[in-house]
């Protein structure tokens, strides 16, 4: 499974970055993205998914 942030749904609130900074970061457009090479199975990923107010983080 691949972890993905749907850019059109991300509002840039940074909750995922605060919850899981080893996996998520903000890009130049103010949207969250998955860091290259990040551990997409890190324990904090599920909490970040649950914390996202727009459900922009998905596992595909």
C-alpha positions in Angstrom: 0.0 0.0 0.0 1.1 3.5 -0.8 0.5 6.5 1.4 -0.7 9.6 -0.3 -2.0 13.1 0.5 -4.7 14.3 -1.9 -3.4 17.8 -2.7 -6.8 19.2 -3.7 -8.3 18.1 -0.3 -5.4 19.3 1.9 -6.1 22.6 3.6 -2.5 23.0 4.9 -3.4 22.8 8.6 -0.2 20.8 9.4 -1.9 18.4 11.9 -0.3 15.4 10.1 3.1 17.1 10.3 2.7 17.7 14.0 1.4 14.2 14.7 3.9 12.4 12.4 6.9 14.6 11.4 9.0 11.7 10.3 6.5 10.9 7.5 4.9 14.2 6.5 6.2 17.6 5.5 4.7 20.8 3.9 5.6 21.6 0.3 6.1 25.0 -1.3 2.4 25.3 -2.0 1.5 24.9 1.7 0.2 21.3 1.2 1.2 18.3 3.1 3.2 15.6 1.3 4.8 12.3 2.2 8.5 12.7 2.7 10.6 10.7 0.2 11.8 7.5 1.7 9.6 7.9 4.8 8.4 4.8 6.7 4.8 4.7 5.5 4.0 2.1 8.1 5.2 4.2 11.1 2.9 3.9 14.1 2.0 7.6 13.9 0.6 7.3 10.3 -2.8 6.0 11.4 -3.1 8.8 14.0 -2.3 11.3 11.2 -4.9 9.8 8.9 -7.5 10.0 11.7 -6.5 13.6 12.6 -6.9 15.0 9.1 -10.0 17.2 9.1 -10.5 16.8 5.4 -9.6 13.1 5.1 -6.9 14.0 2.6 -4.5 11.3 3.7 -5.2 7.9 2.1 -3.5 4.5 1.8 -3.9 3.1 -1.7 
